[in-house]
Amino acid sequence: MSRRSALAALIALSAGLALAGCSSDSEPELKVKDAFMPQPVDDDMAAGFLTVRNSGGTADKLTSVTSDLSEDITIHESKNQRMQEVKAFDIPADGELDLERGGNHIMFMKLKQKPKQGEKVTVELRFEKSGPIEVELPVKEPTYNPTSTEH
């Protein structure tokens, strides 16, 4: 009987380890692309845009953004042509979160200085499950829109 118990325990342990190995495959795997900030036309505020790609099997959430450019950075959704601050943005498993002109975006208030075209603004994106990601936002001309046919 003790051999059967030991064998059963070994099989159970092996199965548990195999399942634990599989669960790591379902972690969020986040990468940021297409990041930019239009040169602010106002001395006091700016917006940031980017795409977060999640190639993992588990959803995550963008919960906050920090930067030396401002102490007051929020994330906003745009609905019915109105901006509204939100606590987090969902990043679906095997999907994307698009922060883009006319839609959801990062809002920088009370700028410490006004970034100029050609400079880069460093931000840190913070997530519910994943570790933080540092991203550089190249400052583009004020009218820059990568989804526009002009660019």
BAMIFI-534033 format. One line per field, with one value per residue: residue number from 1; chain; x, y, z of N, C-alpha, C, O in turn. Coordinates in nm, 4 decimals. Layout:
N
i = NUM,...
ch = A,...
n_c1 = X,...
n_c2 = Y,...
n_c3 = Z,...
ca_c1 = X,...
ca_c2 = Y,...
ca_c3 = Z,...
c_c1 = X,...
c_c2 = Y,...
c_c3 = Z,...
o_c1 = X,...
o_c2 = Y,...
o_c3 = Z,...
***
This chain:
151
i = 1,2,3,4,5,6,7,8,9,10,11,12,13,14,15,16,17,18,19,20,21,22,23,24,25,26,27,28,29,30,31,32,33,34,35,36,37,38,39,40,41,42,43,44,45,46,47,48,49,50,51,52,53,54,55,56,57,58,59,60,61,62,63,64,65,66,67,68,69,70,71,72,73,74,75,76,77,78,79,80,81,82,83,84,85,86,87,88,89,90,91,92,93,94,95,96,97,98,99,100,101,102,103,104,105,106,107,108,109,110,111,112,113,114,115,116,117,118,119,120,121,122,123,124,125,126,127,128,129,130,131,132,133,134,135,136,137,138,139,140,141,142,143,144,145,146,147,148,149,150,151
ch = A,A,A,A,A,A,A,A,A,A,A,A,A,A,A,A,A,A,A,A,A,A,A,A,A,A,A,A,A,A,A,A,A,A,A,A,A,A,A,A,A,A,A,A,A,A,A,A,A,A,A,A,A,A,A,A,A,A,A,A,A,A,A,A,A,A,A,A,A,A,A,A,A,A,A,A,A,A,A,A,A,A,A,A,A,A,A,A,A,A,A,A,A,A,A,A,A,A,A,A,A,A,A,A,A,A,A,A,A,A,A,A,A,A,A,A,A,A,A,A,A,A,A,A,A,A,A,A,A,A,A,A,A,A,A,A,A,A,A,A,A,A,A,A,A,A,A,A,A,A,A
n_c1 = 0.0807,0.1974,0.3675,0.1877,0.0647,0.2822,0.3421,0.1042,0.1141,0.3431,0.2580,0.0476,0.1918,0.3574,0.1627,0.0596,0.2842,0.3099,0.0722,0.1158,0.3282,0.1957,0.0278,0.1896,0.2135,-0.0118,0.0134,-0.0053,0.1490,0.3023,0.3578,0.4601,0.3696,0.3838,0.3888,0.3368,0.3425,0.1600,0.2978,0.2322,-0.0206,-0.1124,0.0174,-0.0187,-0.1247,-0.1188,-0.1428,-0.1122,-0.0446,-0.0700,-0.0212,-0.0956,0.0006,-0.1098,0.0112,-0.0241,-0.2053,-0.3752,-0.5826,-0.5115,-0.4774,-0.4362,-0.3438,-0.2340,-0.0313,0.2890,0.5190,0.8027,0.7262,0.4850,0.2924,0.0323,-0.1273,-0.3606,-0.5835,-0.8010,-1.1237,-1.3029,-1.6275,-1.9232,-1.8354,-1.7244,-1.4832,-1.3731,-1.2445,-1.0969,-1.0505,-0.9039,-0.7879,-0.8933,-0.6934,-0.7202,-0.6743,-0.4525,-0.4906,-0.5422,-0.4911,-0.5845,-0.4776,-0.5687,-0.5919,-0.8907,-1.0058,-0.9632,-0.7098,-0.3973,-0.3742,-0.1999,-0.1652,-0.1023,0.1723,0.5234,0.7133,0.6955,0.6952,0.8814,0.8569,1.0377,1.1654,1.1680,0.9387,0.9484,0.7596,0.6061,0.4261,0.1789,0.0481,-0.2186,-0.1495,0.0964,0.4461,0.5788,0.6172,0.8524,0.8294,0.9134,0.7796,0.7837,0.7852,0.5691,0.4611,0.1961,-0.0412,-0.0133,-0.1180,-0.1225,-0.3089,-0.4184,-0.4476,-0.2618,-0.0189
n_c2 = -0.1192,0.1240,0.1746,0.2256,0.4530,0.6280,0.6353,0.7451,0.9929,1.0969,1.1104,1.2939,1.5164,1.5620,1.6222,1.8533,2.0234,2.0370,2.1671,2.4086,2.5049,2.5501,2.7570,2.9800,3.0458,3.1874,3.4413,3.8032,3.9531,4.2242,4.4834,4.7988,5.0197,5.2607,5.5093,5.8521,6.2115,6.4913,6.8126,7.0336,7.2862,7.4450,7.5903,7.4571,7.1973,6.8634,6.5819,6.2249,5.9423,5.5978,5.2454,4.9511,4.6290,4.3081,4.0027,3.7849,3.5253,3.6205,3.8808,4.2274,4.5430,4.8875,5.1026,5.3430,5.6344,5.7762,6.0552,6.2748,6.5092,6.6042,6.6251,6.5650,6.3457,6.1786,5.9181,5.9093,5.8462,5.8802,5.9481,5.9875,6.2355,6.3518,6.3957,6.1866,6.1077,5.7954,5.5064,5.2878,5.1140,4.8424,4.5766,4.3480,3.9873,3.8572,4.0847,4.4419,4.7655,5.0703,5.3930,5.6814,5.9697,6.1534,5.9569,5.7309,5.8324,5.9611,6.2122,6.5020,6.7352,7.0665,7.1194,7.0951,7.1938,7.2985,7.0614,7.0357,6.9918,6.7165,6.6562,6.4123,6.2603,6.0946,5.8349,5.6330,5.3455,5.1913,4.8845,4.6532,4.3791,4.3234,4.4218,4.7611,4.9615,5.1482,5.4158,5.6062,5.8999,6.0366,6.3775,6.5202,6.7214,6.9607,6.8875,6.6238,6.3024,5.9704,5.7987,5.9379,6.0023,6.1745,6.1282
n_c3 = 0.0000,0.0707,-0.1385,-0.3471,-0.2455,-0.2400,-0.5140,-0.6126,-0.4867,-0.6079,-0.8748,-0.8479,-0.7581,-0.9802,-1.1734,-1.0601,-1.0733,-1.3504,-1.4173,-1.2842,-1.4322,-1.6729,-1.6023,-1.5925,-1.8549,-1.9012,-1.8092,-1.8272,-2.1111,-2.1867,-2.4247,-2.5508,-2.8100,-3.0814,-2.9426,-2.8555,-2.8089,-2.8854,-2.9517,-2.6926,-2.7144,-2.5253,-2.2290,-1.9953,-2.0091,-2.1555,-2.3831,-2.4072,-2.6141,-2.7083,-2.7756,-2.6034,-2.6237,-2.5495,-2.5460,-2.3954,-2.2126,-2.0184,-1.9034,-1.8256,-1.6503,-1.7134,-1.4707,-1.3779,-1.4566,-1.4443,-1.4402,-1.4762,-1.5884,-1.4920,-1.1911,-1.1872,-1.3434,-1.5343,-1.6526,-1.9252,-2.0660,-2.3698,-2.4382,-2.6160,-2.7147,-2.4897,-2.2324,-1.9706,-1.6561,-1.5665,-1.3551,-1.4397,-1.7348,-1.9283,-2.0513,-2.2790,-2.2788,-2.5179,-2.6812,-2.7434,-2.5983,-2.7034,-2.6964,-2.8259,-3.0472,-3.0174,-2.8728,-2.6000,-2.3650,-2.2227,-1.9813,-1.9068,-1.6607,-1.5316,-1.6211,-1.5680,-1.7375,-2.0807,-2.3229,-2.6288,-2.9863,-3.1129,-2.8776,-2.6049,-2.3845,-2.0854,-1.9461,-1.6921,-1.7040,-1.5148,-1.3940,-1.3104,-1.2763,-1.4081,-1.4036,-1.3839,-1.6836,-1.8549,-2.0793,-2.3662,-2.4918,-2.7963,-2.8835,-3.1028,-3.3916,-3.3242,-3.4610,-3.5254,-3.6241,-3.6279,-3.7434,-3.9422,-4.2950,-4.3899,-4.2662
ca_c1 = 0.0000,0.2769,0.4177,0.0781,0.0482,0.3968,0.3235,-0.0069,0.1640,0.4352,0.1768,-0.0228,0.2911,0.3964,0.0497,0.0535,0.3940,0.2775,-0.0306,0.1781,0.4035,0.1019,-0.0329,0.2784,0.1876,-0.1301,0.0430,-0.0051,0.2774,0.2711,0.4551,0.4040,0.4112,0.3180,0.3748,0.3707,0.2749,0.1616,0.3500,0.1182,-0.0473,-0.1410,0.1336,-0.0558,-0.1680,-0.0789,-0.2018,-0.0227,-0.1138,0.0112,-0.0938,-0.0397,-0.0323,-0.1005,0.0163,-0.0424,-0.3362,-0.4505,-0.6076,-0.4494,-0.5363,-0.3517,-0.4038,-0.1849,0.0841,0.3674,0.6223,0.8607,0.6656,0.3694,0.2484,-0.1112,-0.1484,-0.4777,-0.6222,-0.9359,-1.1945,-1.3883,-1.7562,-2.0204,-1.7599,-1.6902,-1.3732,-1.4055,-1.1371,-1.1287,-0.9551,-0.8197,-0.8281,-0.8733,-0.6073,-0.7670,-0.5797,-0.4313,-0.5577,-0.4747,-0.5509,-0.5440,-0.4972,-0.5513,-0.6610,-1.0354,-1.0505,-0.9010,-0.5783,-0.3314,-0.3853,-0.0993,-0.2108,-0.0035,0.3044,0.6392,0.7670,0.6236,0.7832,0.8835,0.8706,1.1715,1.2053,1.0991,0.8868,0.9499,0.6495,0.6024,0.2916,0.1623,-0.0564,-0.2731,-0.0801,0.2326,0.5361,0.5731,0.6909,0.8945,0.8088,0.9436,0.6832,0.8415,0.6959,0.5443,0.3938,0.0672,-0.1505,0.0248,-0.2169,-0.0728,-0.4177,-0.4555,-0.3862,-0.1545,0.1080
ca_c2 = 0.0000,0.2452,0.2014,0.2880,0.5900,0.7064,0.6547,0.8398,1.1244,1.1410,1.1479,1.4172,1.6233,1.5879,1.6901,1.9886,2.1002,2.0603,2.2714,2.5349,2.5501,2.6010,2.8823,3.0919,3.0822,3.2711,3.5742,3.9085,3.9836,4.3570,4.5614,4.9277,5.0656,5.3804,5.6118,5.9890,6.3249,6.6109,6.9290,7.1036,7.4235,7.5106,7.5771,7.3902,7.0582,6.7873,6.4480,6.1196,5.8354,5.4785,5.1187,4.8440,4.4978,4.1983,3.8757,3.6788,3.4624,3.6787,4.0248,4.3146,4.6773,5.0047,5.1670,5.4795,5.6792,5.8772,6.1195,6.3962,6.6247,6.6527,6.5488,6.5447,6.2697,6.0922,5.8501,5.9522,5.7868,5.9741,5.8892,6.0893,6.3593,6.4064,6.3296,6.1498,6.0337,5.6582,5.4476,5.1896,5.0673,4.6991,4.5302,4.2095,3.8809,3.8495,4.2006,4.5701,4.8886,5.1810,5.5291,5.7513,6.0975,6.1400,5.8435,5.7198,5.8959,6.0028,6.3583,6.5641,6.8672,7.1454,7.0826,7.1623,7.2667,7.2650,6.9876,7.0853,6.8928,6.6596,6.6062,6.2907,6.2641,5.9605,5.8028,5.4970,5.2889,5.0942,4.7883,4.5765,4.2511,4.3284,4.5237,4.8871,4.9728,5.2849,5.4428,5.7412,5.9559,6.1408,6.4923,6.5436,6.8476,6.9644,6.8259,6.4872,6.1969,5.8582,5.7308,6.0254,5.9652,6.2684,6.0829
ca_c3 = 0.0000,0.0788,-0.2729,-0.4217,-0.1937,-0.2862,-0.6576,-0.6292,-0.4460,-0.7120,-0.9917,-0.8129,-0.7546,-1.1192,-1.2383,-1.0032,-1.1319,-1.4915,-1.4207,-1.2436,-1.5487,-1.7718,-1.5597,-1.6230,-1.9935,-1.9099,-1.7546,-1.9288,-2.1748,-2.2385,-2.5014,-2.5896,-2.9429,-3.1370,-2.8379,-2.8932,-2.7457,-2.9689,-2.8799,-2.6326,-2.7561,-2.3978,-2.1401,-1.8715,-2.0232,-2.2736,-2.3922,-2.4541,-2.6854,-2.7299,-2.7794,-2.5204,-2.6793,-2.4538,-2.6182,-2.2971,-2.2011,-1.9080,-1.9150,-1.7258,-1.6488,-1.6938,-1.3532,-1.3585,-1.5329,-1.3738,-1.5211,-1.4191,-1.6550,-1.4166,-1.0733,-1.2055,-1.4666,-1.5233,-1.7750,-1.9615,-2.1776,-2.4423,-2.4743,-2.6577,-2.7310,-2.3574,-2.1624,-1.8333,-1.5912,-1.5265,-1.2607,-1.5089,-1.8674,-1.9493,-2.1599,-2.2910,-2.3137,-2.6625,-2.7394,-2.7328,-2.5455,-2.7890,-2.6482,-2.9524,-3.0633,-3.0307,-2.7920,-2.4687,-2.3681,-2.0985,-1.9683,-1.8214,-1.6159,-1.4552,-1.6701,-1.5075,-1.8514,-2.2037,-2.4132,-2.7664,-3.0918,-3.1218,-2.7456,-2.5601,-2.2483,-2.0274,-1.8557,-1.6398,-1.7030,-1.4045,-1.4251,-1.1990,-1.2590,-1.4624,-1.3514,-1.4583,-1.8097,-1.8862,-2.2212,-2.4118,-2.5856,-2.8795,-2.8992,-3.2451,-3.4169,-3.2553,-3.5377,-3.5620,-3.6028,-3.7068,-3.8149,-4.0521,-4.4225,-4.4155,-4.2065
c_c1 = 0.0852,0.3384,0.3120,0.0584,0.1612,0.3840,0.2124,0.0374,0.2575,0.3596,0.1043,0.0733,0.3341,0.2866,0.0396,0.1628,0.3665,0.1726,0.0269,0.2599,0.3126,0.0464,0.0575,0.2616,0.0716,-0.1087,0.0286,0.1375,0.2587,0.3886,0.3846,0.4583,0.3369,0.2954,0.4133,0.2928,0.2763,0.2183,0.2313,0.1032,-0.0779,-0.0188,0.1065,-0.0935,-0.1233,-0.1487,-0.0968,-0.1033,-0.0173,-0.0799,-0.0207,-0.0911,-0.0094,-0.1035,0.0000,-0.1862,-0.4228,-0.4646,-0.5332,-0.5214,-0.4259,-0.4166,-0.3549,-0.0640,0.1562,0.4739,0.6770,0.7979,0.5530,0.3430,0.1013,-0.1363,-0.2642,-0.4996,-0.7696,-0.9930,-1.2773,-1.5135,-1.8518,-1.9568,-1.7306,-1.5772,-1.4155,-1.2907,-1.1861,-1.0201,-0.8573,-0.8754,-0.7986,-0.7797,-0.6409,-0.6532,-0.5736,-0.5041,-0.4791,-0.5599,-0.4968,-0.5790,-0.4657,-0.6305,-0.8098,-1.0922,-0.9874,-0.7579,-0.5244,-0.3379,-0.2842,-0.1484,-0.0977,0.1394,0.4139,0.7159,0.6911,0.7188,0.7694,0.9050,1.0161,1.2226,1.1322,1.0574,0.8823,0.8327,0.6672,0.4569,0.2848,0.0366,-0.1018,-0.1903,0.0661,0.3152,0.5280,0.6576,0.7239,0.8890,0.8509,0.8400,0.7557,0.7394,0.6905,0.4806,0.2525,-0.0466,-0.1239,-0.0852,-0.1764,-0.1833,-0.4666,-0.3857,-0.2718,-0.0205,0.1301
c_c2 = 0.1257,0.2788,0.2696,0.4320,0.6795,0.7360,0.7557,0.9810,1.1811,1.1859,1.2793,1.5364,1.6612,1.6630,1.8339,2.0770,2.1326,2.1710,2.4063,2.5913,2.6089,2.7360,3.0008,3.1363,3.1803,3.4100,3.6793,3.9290,4.1140,4.4192,4.6889,4.9664,5.1946,5.4908,5.7486,6.0886,6.4392,6.7273,7.0070,7.2449,7.5098,7.4902,7.4870,7.2432,6.9978,6.6518,6.3508,6.0055,5.7199,5.3583,5.0200,4.7118,4.3918,4.0674,3.7566,3.6292,3.5170,3.8287,4.1000,4.4487,4.7804,5.0842,5.3091,5.5056,5.7834,5.9322,6.2393,6.5221,6.6866,6.5635,6.5078,6.4794,6.1737,6.0207,5.8796,5.8664,5.8964,5.8992,6.0023,6.2281,6.4293,6.3248,6.3021,6.0689,5.8951,5.6076,5.3534,5.1640,4.9196,4.6762,4.3823,4.1119,3.8727,3.9629,4.3275,4.6735,4.9999,5.3125,5.6167,5.8812,6.0741,6.0268,5.8469,5.7723,5.9200,6.1555,6.4077,6.7050,6.9343,7.1053,7.1612,7.2415,7.2192,7.1914,7.0380,6.9701,6.8483,6.6075,6.4750,6.3090,6.1202,5.9452,5.6603,5.4542,5.1850,5.0119,4.7135,4.4504,4.2556,4.4344,4.6496,4.8818,5.1200,5.3041,5.5857,5.7829,6.0621,6.2539,6.5260,6.6811,6.8437,6.8934,6.6803,6.3884,6.0776,5.7835,5.8139,5.9804,6.0592,6.2159,5.9390
c_c3 = 0.0000,-0.0578,-0.3568,-0.3768,-0.2429,-0.4357,-0.6843,-0.5936,-0.5519,-0.8362,-0.9652,-0.8126,-0.8960,-1.1932,-1.1888,-1.0599,-1.2782,-1.5038,-1.3814,-1.3588,-1.6546,-1.7311,-1.5885,-1.7681,-2.0036,-1.8472,-1.8652,-1.9819,-2.2499,-2.3122,-2.5462,-2.7265,-2.9771,-3.0343,-2.8938,-2.8086,-2.8472,-2.8873,-2.8242,-2.6893,-2.6338,-2.3085,-2.0206,-1.8865,-2.1552,-2.2704,-2.4439,-2.5127,-2.7082,-2.7403,-2.6896,-2.5777,-2.5724,-2.5315,-2.5234,-2.2909,-2.0894,-1.9289,-1.8049,-1.7314,-1.6361,-1.5818,-1.3300,-1.4461,-1.4488,-1.4684,-1.4462,-1.4781,-1.5727,-1.2957,-1.0875,-1.3413,-1.4434,-1.6562,-1.7993,-2.0732,-2.2429,-2.4845,-2.5067,-2.6617,-2.5981,-2.2974,-2.0188,-1.7760,-1.5518,-1.4325,-1.3308,-1.6483,-1.8772,-2.0672,-2.1772,-2.3192,-2.4655,-2.7353,-2.7155,-2.6612,-2.6325,-2.7224,-2.7685,-2.9562,-3.0846,-2.9465,-2.6550,-2.4755,-2.2276,-2.0953,-1.8663,-1.7870,-1.5383,-1.4921,-1.6000,-1.6136,-1.9743,-2.2980,-2.5571,-2.8642,-3.1018,-2.9876,-2.7172,-2.4153,-2.1978,-1.9307,-1.8055,-1.6335,-1.5927,-1.4285,-1.3005,-1.1724,-1.3004,-1.3924,-1.4360,-1.5856,-1.8311,-2.0373,-2.2512,-2.5146,-2.6687,-2.8962,-3.0488,-3.2642,-3.3579,-3.3287,-3.5736,-3.5276,-3.6885,-3.7824,-3.9325,-4.1791,-4.4576,-4.3660,-4.2387
o_c1 = 0.0491,0.3591,0.3432,0.0380,0.1379,0.4115,0.2269,0.0024,0.2518,0.3933,0.1006,0.0394,0.3459,0.3147,0.0138,0.1380,0.3963,0.1831,-0.0098,0.2608,0.3484,0.0205,0.0081,0.2917,0.0581,-0.2038,0.0478,0.2342,0.2067,0.5034,0.2650,0.5766,0.2403,0.1929,0.5095,0.1922,0.3837,0.1903,0.1400,0.2024,-0.0699,0.0425,0.1998,-0.0947,-0.0942,-0.2061,-0.0044,-0.2141,0.1028,-0.2004,0.1014,-0.2115,0.0976,-0.2095,0.0093,-0.2758,-0.5326,-0.3689,-0.4965,-0.6157,-0.3328,-0.5307,-0.4259,-0.0030,0.0922,0.5141,0.6082,0.8150,0.5277,0.3680,0.0515,-0.1628,-0.2659,-0.4421,-0.8517,-0.9214,-1.3165,-1.5069,-1.8603,-2.0168,-1.7141,-1.5740,-1.4834,-1.2442,-1.3004,-0.9093,-0.7425,-0.9928,-0.6904,-0.7856,-0.5952,-0.5501,-0.6760,-0.5701,-0.3638,-0.6829,-0.3758,-0.6957,-0.3500,-0.7241,-0.8496,-1.2129,-0.9613,-0.6916,-0.5944,-0.3101,-0.2825,-0.1707,-0.0087,0.2174,0.3987,0.7764,0.6296,0.8136,0.6613,0.9624,1.1072,1.3129,1.0463,1.1308,0.8199,0.8094,0.7343,0.3748,0.3740,-0.0655,-0.0324,-0.1636,0.1509,0.2613,0.4763,0.7558,0.6358,0.9373,0.8269,0.8150,0.7865,0.6214,0.7920,0.4495,0.1949,-0.1394,-0.2034,-0.1392,-0.1938,-0.1531,-0.5465,-0.2756,-0.1920,0.0832,0.2309
o_c2 = 0.2244,0.3959,0.3628,0.5216,0.7936,0.8477,0.8426,1.0771,1.3002,1.2881,1.3666,1.6443,1.7795,1.7571,1.9253,2.1934,2.2426,2.2579,2.5083,2.7125,2.7072,2.8208,3.1120,3.2508,3.2495,3.4871,3.6488,3.9228,4.1162,4.4095,4.6880,4.9486,5.2322,5.5588,5.7607,6.0554,6.4803,6.7394,7.0427,7.3149,7.6325,7.3835,7.4452,7.1703,7.0679,6.6122,6.3895,5.9756,5.7410,5.3676,5.0062,4.6866,4.3862,4.0255,3.6413,3.6838,3.4664,3.8957,4.0416,4.4658,4.7632,5.1285,5.3889,5.4142,5.8695,5.8658,6.2988,6.6308,6.8067,6.4430,6.4261,6.5472,6.0979,6.0577,5.8757,5.8204,5.9934,5.8000,6.1009,6.3261,6.5512,6.2023,6.3824,5.9732,5.8779,5.6612,5.3396,5.1885,4.8752,4.7460,4.2994,4.1486,3.8803,3.9410,4.3231,4.6690,5.0225,5.3403,5.6263,5.9006,5.9857,6.0029,5.9540,5.7591,5.9022,6.2207,6.3611,6.7857,6.8672,7.0629,7.2808,7.3442,7.1126,7.2516,7.0773,6.8666,6.9310,6.5239,6.4321,6.3656,6.0340,6.0305,5.5783,5.5174,5.1012,5.0616,4.7108,4.4183,4.1967,4.5255,4.6461,4.8080,5.2058,5.2204,5.6761,5.7118,6.1689,6.2285,6.5559,6.7498,6.7360,6.8441,6.6191,6.3895,6.0817,5.7111,5.7669,5.9257,6.0280,6.2557,5.8813
o_c3 = -0.0641,-0.0898,-0.4310,-0.4586,-0.2827,-0.4796,-0.7703,-0.6621,-0.5823,-0.8961,-1.0519,-0.8612,-0.9278,-1.2675,-1.2670,-1.0916,-1.3246,-1.5903,-1.4398,-1.3808,-1.7194,-1.8166,-1.6073,-1.8017,-2.1046,-1.8343,-1.9829,-1.9060,-2.3614,-2.2688,-2.5757,-2.7555,-2.9106,-3.0386,-2.9696,-2.7459,-2.8910,-2.7680,-2.8986,-2.7097,-2.6395,-2.3120,-1.9521,-1.7873,-2.2521,-2.1690,-2.5154,-2.4683,-2.7254,-2.7169,-2.6980,-2.5795,-2.5117,-2.5780,-2.5657,-2.3552,-2.0665,-1.9678,-1.7029,-1.8086,-1.5574,-1.5948,-1.2689,-1.5015,-1.3886,-1.5640,-1.3633,-1.4230,-1.5820,-1.2984,-1.0101,-1.4406,-1.3464,-1.7586,-1.7077,-2.1621,-2.1779,-2.5571,-2.4335,-2.6175,-2.5940,-2.3089,-1.9548,-1.8380,-1.5096,-1.4311,-1.2884,-1.6762,-1.8388,-2.1685,-2.0985,-2.3756,-2.5334,-2.8368,-2.6728,-2.6635,-2.6359,-2.6951,-2.8097,-2.8786,-3.1605,-2.9479,-2.6003,-2.5783,-2.1279,-2.1959,-1.7523,-1.8772,-1.4860,-1.4067,-1.5753,-1.5830,-1.9728,-2.3483,-2.6010,-2.8305,-3.0995,-2.9839,-2.7942,-2.3343,-2.2598,-1.8450,-1.8682,-1.5670,-1.5789,-1.4760,-1.1989,-1.0565,-1.2333,-1.3296,-1.5476,-1.5941,-1.8264,-2.1136,-2.1712,-2.6118,-2.6159,-2.9201,-3.1117,-3.1669,-3.3430,-3.2645,-3.6449,-3.4170,-3.8103,-3.8773,-4.0135,-4.1726,-4.5460,-4.4191,-4.1980
***
